[in-house]
Amino acid sequence: MRRRATVHDVARAAGVSLATVDRVLNGRPGVRAATAQKVADAIAELGFSRDLNASLMARARDLSVVFFIPDGSNEFMDSLADAVTRRTMPALGDRMHLSVQRIRALDTAALASGLNALDPRQCDCAVIVSSDEAEVLMAIEAAHRRGIAVMTLVSDLPQSARRHFIGIDNVAAGRTAASLIGRFLPQGGKVGVIAGSLHLRDHAERLDGFRTGLAAEFPALTIIGPVEGHDERKETAALTARLLTDHPDIGGLYNLGAGNAGLVEALEASGRGGSIRVIAHELTSPTRKGLRSGAIDVVLDQNPDGEIREAISAVRGLALGTARSVVTDPIEIGIFLRDNLR
């Protein structure tokens, strides 16, 4: 078997010192571009990869990761927080300390304040779920300058200083919803769209994919909305009831956000559950109930356990200073009907 390449091999192949290799691997300044390229070429030629377990053991302190996850009535966010909690004890065996801070949903000031309060001597990486707001972008930039890696989860902020994103392809999710609803309603008609907040990039991307998909393949369908329920149960219930009242001929609903308990309640209260084609996101208790009762036809799921697993894997590389891009497995879009509930 081929021997694993070491930093000594990289230094010899690039014709540089070990200190230079270390600076390149850890993204520290003081290396000329041409020299850094020599190191990068040597890494690629040798197939060098860092032993993250050994790097963790060599650290003077544990790797510390803070997950900022929205609070409120969004069951999917509860699932993400629960997934982190389940991995907290096993992670200690790898010298990784995981913690969760619940922030009020869509409260950008609270999230920015939480990021700004992080001390690089005690925190290596922050994983956030956030809307696209200037205050948060500034806090990410400030954390990056202090040496704290920031990663986005579920909803991306590609124009920020974030280091990596974990989540599904939300444009593809919207196109999938369009493809399904179009087949459910071949005769055309109205489809009501409910969003949490279009300041959330994942919601805006889903809407874009949904609109594009309908326009390309099902032009006989007309979108009503979107209306914003801010991922809250009561607000989503009220918006759903209003859509059903204002548009008695509506044929379908697409909730591209959360608040699905309210969606199901309004459908059942109207007596029209099962007669309207409904697509929602995330396999939670309310959407399971909706699938079983027939109020919801399809749930598009992004597997919170898988997302947290990939996030922790990415965090190890980011916080330990891996210079090359972090590579994680893609998060697949699960499609659930009443017939294949797990």
Contacts in CASP RR format, 6 or more apart in sequence:
PFRMAT RR
TARGET T0000
AUTHOR 0000-0000-0000
METHOD contacts of the structure
MODEL  1
MRRRATVHDVARAAGVSLATVDRVLNGRPGVRAATAQKVADAIAELGFSR
DLNASLMARARDLSVVFFIPDGSNEFMDSLADAVTRRTMPALGDRMHLSV
QRIRALDTAALASGLNALDPRQCDCAVIVSSDEAEVLMAIEAAHRRGIAV
MTLVSDLPQSARRHFIGIDNVAAGRTAASLIGRFLPQGGKVGVIAGSLHL
RDHAERLDGFRTGLAAEFPALTIIGPVEGHDERKETAALTARLLTDHPDI
GGLYNLGAGNAGLVEALEASGRGGSIRVIAHELTSPTRKGLRSGAIDVVL
DQNPDGEIREAISAVRGLALGTARSVVTDPIEIGIFLRDNLR
4 51 0 8 1.000
5 46 0 8 1.000
5 47 0 8 1.000
5 48 0 8 1.000
5 49 0 8 1.000
6 48 0 8 1.000
7 18 0 8 1.000
7 21 0 8 1.000
7 22 0 8 1.000
7 25 0 8 1.000
7 48 0 8 1.000
8 18 0 8 1.000
9 42 0 8 1.000
9 46 0 8 1.000
9 48 0 8 1.000
10 21 0 8 1.000
10 39 0 8 1.000
10 42 0 8 1.000
10 43 0 8 1.000
10 46 0 8 1.000
10 48 0 8 1.000
11 17 0 8 1.000
11 18 0 8 1.000
11 20 0 8 1.000
11 21 0 8 1.000
13 42 0 8 1.000
13 45 0 8 1.000
13 46 0 8 1.000
14 20 0 8 1.000
14 21 0 8 1.000
14 35 0 8 1.000
14 38 0 8 1.000
14 39 0 8 1.000
14 41 0 8 1.000
14 42 0 8 1.000
15 38 0 8 1.000
16 35 0 8 1.000
16 38 0 8 1.000
16 39 0 8 1.000
20 31 0 8 1.000
20 35 0 8 1.000
20 39 0 8 1.000
21 39 0 8 1.000
22 28 0 8 1.000
23 29 0 8 1.000
23 30 0 8 1.000
23 31 0 8 1.000
24 31 0 8 1.000
24 35 0 8 1.000
24 36 0 8 1.000
24 39 0 8 1.000
24 40 0 8 1.000
24 323 0 8 1.000
25 50 0 8 1.000
25 321 0 8 1.000
25 322 0 8 1.000
25 323 0 8 1.000
26 321 0 8 1.000
26 323 0 8 1.000
27 321 0 8 1.000
27 323 0 8 1.000
31 39 0 8 1.000
40 323 0 8 1.000
42 48 0 8 1.000
43 324 0 8 1.000
50 317 0 8 1.000
50 320 0 8 1.000
50 322 0 8 1.000
52 316 0 8 1.000
52 317 0 8 1.000
52 320 0 8 1.000
52 322 0 8 1.000
53 94 0 8 1.000
55 320 0 8 1.000
56 63 0 8 1.000
56 94 0 8 1.000
56 95 0 8 1.000
56 96 0 8 1.000
56 316 0 8 1.000
56 320 0 8 1.000
57 95 0 8 1.000
59 95 0 8 1.000
62 92 0 8 1.000
62 95 0 8 1.000
62 96 0 8 1.000
62 97 0 8 1.000
63 95 0 8 1.000
63 96 0 8 1.000
63 97 0 8 1.000
63 124 0 8 1.000
63 125 0 8 1.000
63 315 0 8 1.000
63 316 0 8 1.000
63 319 0 8 1.000
63 320 0 8 1.000
64 96 0 8 1.000
64 97 0 8 1.000
64 99 0 8 1.000
64 122 0 8 1.000
64 123 0 8 1.000
64 124 0 8 1.000
64 125 0 8 1.000
65 96 0 8 1.000
65 97 0 8 1.000
65 98 0 8 1.000
65 99 0 8 1.000
65 123 0 8 1.000
65 124 0 8 1.000
65 125 0 8 1.000
65 126 0 8 1.000
65 127 0 8 1.000
65 312 0 8 1.000
65 315 0 8 1.000
65 319 0 8 1.000
66 99 0 8 1.000
66 100 0 8 1.000
66 101 0 8 1.000
66 118 0 8 1.000
66 123 0 8 1.000
66 125 0 8 1.000
66 126 0 8 1.000
66 127 0 8 1.000
67 80 0 8 1.000
67 81 0 8 1.000
67 84 0 8 1.000
67 98 0 8 1.000
67 99 0 8 1.000
67 100 0 8 1.000
67 101 0 8 1.000
67 126 0 8 1.000
67 127 0 8 1.000
67 128 0 8 1.000
67 153 0 8 1.000
67 311 0 8 1.000
68 101 0 8 1.000
68 103 0 8 1.000
68 111 0 8 1.000
68 114 0 8 1.000
68 115 0 8 1.000
68 126 0 8 1.000
68 127 0 8 1.000
68 128 0 8 1.000
68 129 0 8 1.000
68 130 0 8 1.000
69 77 0 8 1.000
69 80 0 8 1.000
69 81 0 8 1.000
69 84 0 8 1.000
69 100 0 8 1.000
69 101 0 8 1.000
69 102 0 8 1.000
69 103 0 8 1.000
69 129 0 8 1.000
69 153 0 8 1.000
70 77 0 8 1.000
70 102 0 8 1.000
70 103 0 8 1.000
70 104 0 8 1.000
70 105 0 8 1.000
70 106 0 8 1.000
70 129 0 8 1.000
70 231 0 8 1.000
71 77 0 8 1.000
71 102 0 8 1.000
71 103 0 8 1.000
71 104 0 8 1.000
71 105 0 8 1.000
72 104 0 8 1.000
72 105 0 8 1.000
72 232 0 8 1.000
73 231 0 8 1.000
73 232 0 8 1.000
73 233 0 8 1.000
73 258 0 8 1.000
73 259 0 8 1.000
73 261 0 8 1.000
74 105 0 8 1.000
74 231 0 8 1.000
74 232 0 8 1.000
74 258 0 8 1.000
74 259 0 8 1.000
75 258 0 8 1.000
75 259 0 8 1.000
75 260 0 8 1.000
75 261 0 8 1.000
75 282 0 8 1.000
75 284 0 8 1.000
75 285 0 8 1.000
75 286 0 8 1.000
76 258 0 8 1.000
76 281 0 8 1.000
76 282 0 8 1.000
76 284 0 8 1.000
76 304 0 8 1.000
77 105 0 8 1.000
77 129 0 8 1.000
77 258 0 8 1.000
79 282 0 8 1.000
79 284 0 8 1.000
79 304 0 8 1.000
79 305 0 8 1.000
80 129 0 8 1.000
80 153 0 8 1.000
80 154 0 8 1.000
80 304 0 8 1.000
80 307 0 8 1.000
80 308 0 8 1.000
81 100 0 8 1.000
81 102 0 8 1.000
82 304 0 8 1.000
83 304 0 8 1.000
83 305 0 8 1.000
83 306 0 8 1.000
83 307 0 8 1.000
83 308 0 8 1.000
83 309 0 8 1.000
84 98 0 8 1.000
84 100 0 8 1.000
84 308 0 8 1.000
85 100 0 8 1.000
87 98 0 8 1.000
87 308 0 8 1.000
87 309 0 8 1.000
87 312 0 8 1.000
88 98 0 8 1.000
88 99 0 8 1.000
91 97 0 8 1.000
91 98 0 8 1.000
91 312 0 8 1.000
96 312 0 8 1.000
96 315 0 8 1.000
96 316 0 8 1.000
98 312 0 8 1.000
101 114 0 8 1.000
103 110 0 8 1.000
103 111 0 8 1.000
103 114 0 8 1.000
104 110 0 8 1.000
105 230 0 8 1.000
105 231 0 8 1.000
105 232 0 8 1.000
106 131 0 8 1.000
106 197 0 8 1.000
106 199 0 8 1.000
106 200 0 8 1.000
106 230 0 8 1.000
106 231 0 8 1.000
108 130 0 8 1.000
108 131 0 8 1.000
108 133 0 8 1.000
108 135 0 8 1.000
108 136 0 8 1.000
109 135 0 8 1.000
111 128 0 8 1.000
111 130 0 8 1.000
111 136 0 8 1.000
111 139 0 8 1.000
112 135 0 8 1.000
112 136 0 8 1.000
112 138 0 8 1.000
112 139 0 8 1.000
113 139 0 8 1.000
114 139 0 8 1.000
115 126 0 8 1.000
115 128 0 8 1.000
115 136 0 8 1.000
115 139 0 8 1.000
115 140 0 8 1.000
115 142 0 8 1.000
115 143 0 8 1.000
115 150 0 8 1.000
116 139 0 8 1.000
116 142 0 8 1.000
116 143 0 8 1.000
118 126 0 8 1.000
118 143 0 8 1.000
118 146 0 8 1.000
118 148 0 8 1.000
120 146 0 8 1.000
120 147 0 8 1.000
120 148 0 8 1.000
123 148 0 8 1.000
124 148 0 8 1.000
124 149 0 8 1.000
124 315 0 8 1.000
124 319 0 8 1.000
125 148 0 8 1.000
125 149 0 8 1.000
125 150 0 8 1.000
125 151 0 8 1.000
125 315 0 8 1.000
125 318 0 8 1.000
125 319 0 8 1.000
126 143 0 8 1.000
126 148 0 8 1.000
126 149 0 8 1.000
126 150 0 8 1.000
126 151 0 8 1.000
127 150 0 8 1.000
127 151 0 8 1.000
127 152 0 8 1.000
127 153 0 8 1.000
127 166 0 8 1.000
127 311 0 8 1.000
127 315 0 8 1.000
128 136 0 8 1.000
128 140 0 8 1.000
128 150 0 8 1.000
128 151 0 8 1.000
128 152 0 8 1.000
128 153 0 8 1.000
129 152 0 8 1.000
129 153 0 8 1.000
129 154 0 8 1.000
129 155 0 8 1.000
130 136 0 8 1.000
130 152 0 8 1.000
130 155 0 8 1.000
130 157 0 8 1.000
131 155 0 8 1.000
131 197 0 8 1.000
131 199 0 8 1.000
131 200 0 8 1.000
131 201 0 8 1.000
132 157 0 8 1.000
132 199 0 8 1.000
132 200 0 8 1.000
132 201 0 8 1.000
133 199 0 8 1.000
136 157 0 8 1.000
136 160 0 8 1.000
137 157 0 8 1.000
137 159 0 8 1.000
137 160 0 8 1.000
137 161 0 8 1.000
140 150 0 8 1.000
140 157 0 8 1.000
140 160 0 8 1.000
140 161 0 8 1.000
140 162 0 8 1.000
141 160 0 8 1.000
141 161 0 8 1.000
143 150 0 8 1.000
143 161 0 8 1.000
144 150 0 8 1.000
144 161 0 8 1.000
144 163 0 8 1.000
149 163 0 8 1.000
149 315 0 8 1.000
149 318 0 8 1.000
149 319 0 8 1.000
150 160 0 8 1.000
150 161 0 8 1.000
150 162 0 8 1.000
150 163 0 8 1.000
151 162 0 8 1.000
151 163 0 8 1.000
151 164 0 8 1.000
151 165 0 8 1.000
151 166 0 8 1.000
151 311 0 8 1.000
151 314 0 8 1.000
151 315 0 8 1.000
151 318 0 8 1.000
152 160 0 8 1.000
152 162 0 8 1.000
152 164 0 8 1.000
152 165 0 8 1.000
152 166 0 8 1.000
153 165 0 8 1.000
153 166 0 8 1.000
153 167 0 8 1.000
153 307 0 8 1.000
153 311 0 8 1.000
154 166 0 8 1.000
154 167 0 8 1.000
154 202 0 8 1.000
154 302 0 8 1.000
154 307 0 8 1.000
155 170 0 8 1.000
155 200 0 8 1.000
155 201 0 8 1.000
155 202 0 8 1.000
155 203 0 8 1.000
156 162 0 8 1.000
156 165 0 8 1.000
156 167 0 8 1.000
156 201 0 8 1.000
156 202 0 8 1.000
157 201 0 8 1.000
158 165 0 8 1.000
163 318 0 8 1.000
163 326 0 8 1.000
164 314 0 8 1.000
164 318 0 8 1.000
164 326 0 8 1.000
164 328 0 8 1.000
166 307 0 8 1.000
166 310 0 8 1.000
166 311 0 8 1.000
166 314 0 8 1.000
166 328 0 8 1.000
166 331 0 8 1.000
167 302 0 8 1.000
167 307 0 8 1.000
167 331 0 8 1.000
168 302 0 8 1.000
168 331 0 8 1.000
168 332 0 8 1.000
168 333 0 8 1.000
169 330 0 8 1.000
169 333 0 8 1.000
170 201 0 8 1.000
170 202 0 8 1.000
170 203 0 8 1.000
170 205 0 8 1.000
170 206 0 8 1.000
171 205 0 8 1.000
171 206 0 8 1.000
171 208 0 8 1.000
171 209 0 8 1.000
171 212 0 8 1.000
172 209 0 8 1.000
172 333 0 8 1.000
173 205 0 8 1.000
173 206 0 8 1.000
173 209 0 8 1.000
173 256 0 8 1.000
173 281 0 8 1.000
173 300 0 8 1.000
173 302 0 8 1.000
173 333 0 8 1.000
174 205 0 8 1.000
174 206 0 8 1.000
174 207 0 8 1.000
174 208 0 8 1.000
174 209 0 8 1.000
174 210 0 8 1.000
174 213 0 8 1.000
174 256 0 8 1.000
174 300 0 8 1.000
175 209 0 8 1.000
175 210 0 8 1.000
175 212 0 8 1.000
175 213 0 8 1.000
176 300 0 8 1.000
176 333 0 8 1.000
176 335 0 8 1.000
177 206 0 8 1.000
177 210 0 8 1.000
177 254 0 8 1.000
177 256 0 8 1.000
177 279 0 8 1.000
177 298 0 8 1.000
177 300 0 8 1.000
178 209 0 8 1.000
178 210 0 8 1.000
178 211 0 8 1.000
178 212 0 8 1.000
178 213 0 8 1.000
178 214 0 8 1.000
178 217 0 8 1.000
178 218 0 8 1.000
179 213 0 8 1.000
179 217 0 8 1.000
180 279 0 8 1.000
180 297 0 8 1.000
180 298 0 8 1.000
181 191 0 8 1.000
181 214 0 8 1.000
181 218 0 8 1.000
181 221 0 8 1.000
181 252 0 8 1.000
181 254 0 8 1.000
181 277 0 8 1.000
181 279 0 8 1.000
182 188 0 8 1.000
182 214 0 8 1.000
182 217 0 8 1.000
182 218 0 8 1.000
182 221 0 8 1.000
184 252 0 8 1.000
184 277 0 8 1.000
184 297 0 8 1.000
185 191 0 8 1.000
185 218 0 8 1.000
185 221 0 8 1.000
185 251 0 8 1.000
185 252 0 8 1.000
185 277 0 8 1.000
187 220 0 8 1.000
188 218 0 8 1.000
188 220 0 8 1.000
188 221 0 8 1.000
188 222 0 8 1.000
189 220 0 8 1.000
189 221 0 8 1.000
189 222 0 8 1.000
189 249 0 8 1.000
189 251 0 8 1.000
190 221 0 8 1.000
190 222 0 8 1.000
190 223 0 8 1.000
190 224 0 8 1.000
190 247 0 8 1.000
190 249 0 8 1.000
190 250 0 8 1.000
190 251 0 8 1.000
190 252 0 8 1.000
191 214 0 8 1.000
191 221 0 8 1.000
191 222 0 8 1.000
191 223 0 8 1.000
191 224 0 8 1.000
191 250 0 8 1.000
191 251 0 8 1.000
191 252 0 8 1.000
191 253 0 8 1.000
191 254 0 8 1.000
192 223 0 8 1.000
192 224 0 8 1.000
192 225 0 8 1.000
192 226 0 8 1.000
192 243 0 8 1.000
192 247 0 8 1.000
192 250 0 8 1.000
192 252 0 8 1.000
192 253 0 8 1.000
192 254 0 8 1.000
193 207 0 8 1.000
193 210 0 8 1.000
193 223 0 8 1.000
193 224 0 8 1.000
193 225 0 8 1.000
193 226 0 8 1.000
193 227 0 8 1.000
193 253 0 8 1.000
193 254 0 8 1.000
193 255 0 8 1.000
193 256 0 8 1.000
194 226 0 8 1.000
194 227 0 8 1.000
194 228 0 8 1.000
194 229 0 8 1.000
194 236 0 8 1.000
194 239 0 8 1.000
194 240 0 8 1.000
194 243 0 8 1.000
194 253 0 8 1.000
194 254 0 8 1.000
194 255 0 8 1.000
194 256 0 8 1.000
194 257 0 8 1.000
194 263 0 8 1.000
195 203 0 8 1.000
195 206 0 8 1.000
195 207 0 8 1.000
195 226 0 8 1.000
195 227 0 8 1.000
195 228 0 8 1.000
195 229 0 8 1.000
195 256 0 8 1.000
195 257 0 8 1.000
196 203 0 8 1.000
196 228 0 8 1.000
196 229 0 8 1.000
196 230 0 8 1.000
196 231 0 8 1.000
196 236 0 8 1.000
196 256 0 8 1.000
196 257 0 8 1.000
196 258 0 8 1.000
196 259 0 8 1.000
197 203 0 8 1.000
197 228 0 8 1.000
197 229 0 8 1.000
197 230 0 8 1.000
197 231 0 8 1.000
198 204 0 8 1.000
198 207 0 8 1.000
198 226 0 8 1.000
198 228 0 8 1.000
203 256 0 8 1.000
203 257 0 8 1.000
206 256 0 8 1.000
206 257 0 8 1.000
206 281 0 8 1.000
207 226 0 8 1.000
207 256 0 8 1.000
210 223 0 8 1.000
210 254 0 8 1.000
210 256 0 8 1.000
211 223 0 8 1.000
214 221 0 8 1.000
214 223 0 8 1.000
224 243 0 8 1.000
224 247 0 8 1.000
224 250 0 8 1.000
226 256 0 8 1.000
227 239 0 8 1.000
227 242 0 8 1.000
227 243 0 8 1.000
228 239 0 8 1.000
229 235 0 8 1.000
229 236 0 8 1.000
229 239 0 8 1.000
229 259 0 8 1.000
231 257 0 8 1.000
231 258 0 8 1.000
231 259 0 8 1.000
232 259 0 8 1.000
233 259 0 8 1.000
233 261 0 8 1.000
233 262 0 8 1.000
233 265 0 8 1.000
234 262 0 8 1.000
235 259 0 8 1.000
236 255 0 8 1.000
236 258 0 8 1.000
236 259 0 8 1.000
236 260 0 8 1.000
236 261 0 8 1.000
236 262 0 8 1.000
236 263 0 8 1.000
236 266 0 8 1.000
237 261 0 8 1.000
237 262 0 8 1.000
237 263 0 8 1.000
237 265 0 8 1.000
237 266 0 8 1.000
238 266 0 8 1.000
240 253 0 8 1.000
240 262 0 8 1.000
240 263 0 8 1.000
240 266 0 8 1.000
240 267 0 8 1.000
241 266 0 8 1.000
241 269 0 8 1.000
241 270 0 8 1.000
243 250 0 8 1.000
243 253 0 8 1.000
244 250 0 8 1.000
244 266 0 8 1.000
244 267 0 8 1.000
244 270 0 8 1.000
244 272 0 8 1.000
244 276 0 8 1.000
250 276 0 8 1.000
251 276 0 8 1.000
251 277 0 8 1.000
252 276 0 8 1.000
252 277 0 8 1.000
252 278 0 8 1.000
253 263 0 8 1.000
253 267 0 8 1.000
253 276 0 8 1.000
253 277 0 8 1.000
253 278 0 8 1.000
253 279 0 8 1.000
254 278 0 8 1.000
254 279 0 8 1.000
254 280 0 8 1.000
255 263 0 8 1.000
255 278 0 8 1.000
255 279 0 8 1.000
255 280 0 8 1.000
255 281 0 8 1.000
256 281 0 8 1.000
257 280 0 8 1.000
257 281 0 8 1.000
258 281 0 8 1.000
258 282 0 8 1.000
259 286 0 8 1.000
260 280 0 8 1.000
260 281 0 8 1.000
260 282 0 8 1.000
260 284 0 8 1.000
260 286 0 8 1.000
260 287 0 8 1.000
260 290 0 8 1.000
260 296 0 8 1.000
261 285 0 8 1.000
261 286 0 8 1.000
262 286 0 8 1.000
263 278 0 8 1.000
263 280 0 8 1.000
263 286 0 8 1.000
263 295 0 8 1.000
263 296 0 8 1.000
264 286 0 8 1.000
264 287 0 8 1.000
264 289 0 8 1.000
264 290 0 8 1.000
264 293 0 8 1.000
264 295 0 8 1.000
264 296 0 8 1.000
267 273 0 8 1.000
267 274 0 8 1.000
267 276 0 8 1.000
267 278 0 8 1.000
267 295 0 8 1.000
268 293 0 8 1.000
268 295 0 8 1.000
273 293 0 8 1.000
273 294 0 8 1.000
273 295 0 8 1.000
274 294 0 8 1.000
274 295 0 8 1.000
274 297 0 8 1.000
277 297 0 8 1.000
278 295 0 8 1.000
278 296 0 8 1.000
278 297 0 8 1.000
278 298 0 8 1.000
279 296 0 8 1.000
279 297 0 8 1.000
279 298 0 8 1.000
279 299 0 8 1.000
279 300 0 8 1.000
280 287 0 8 1.000
280 296 0 8 1.000
280 298 0 8 1.000
280 299 0 8 1.000
280 300 0 8 1.000
281 287 0 8 1.000
281 299 0 8 1.000
281 300 0 8 1.000
281 301 0 8 1.000
281 302 0 8 1.000
282 299 0 8 1.000
282 300 0 8 1.000
282 301 0 8 1.000
282 302 0 8 1.000
282 304 0 8 1.000
283 299 0 8 1.000
283 301 0 8 1.000
283 336 0 8 1.000
283 341 0 8 1.000
283 342 0 8 1.000
287 296 0 8 1.000
287 299 0 8 1.000
288 341 0 8 1.000
289 295 0 8 1.000
290 296 0 8 1.000
291 297 0 8 1.000
291 299 0 8 1.000
291 336 0 8 1.000
291 337 0 8 1.000
291 338 0 8 1.000
291 341 0 8 1.000
292 338 0 8 1.000
292 341 0 8 1.000
294 338 0 8 1.000
297 337 0 8 1.000
298 335 0 8 1.000
298 336 0 8 1.000
298 337 0 8 1.000
299 335 0 8 1.000
299 336 0 8 1.000
299 337 0 8 1.000
300 333 0 8 1.000
300 334 0 8 1.000
300 335 0 8 1.000
300 336 0 8 1.000
301 333 0 8 1.000
301 334 0 8 1.000
301 335 0 8 1.000
301 336 0 8 1.000
302 331 0 8 1.000
302 333 0 8 1.000
302 334 0 8 1.000
303 331 0 8 1.000
303 332 0 8 1.000
303 334 0 8 1.000
306 331 0 8 1.000
307 331 0 8 1.000
310 328 0 8 1.000
310 329 0 8 1.000
310 331 0 8 1.000
313 328 0 8 1.000
314 326 0 8 1.000
314 328 0 8 1.000
317 326 0 8 1.000
318 326 0 8 1.000
336 342 0 8 1.000
END
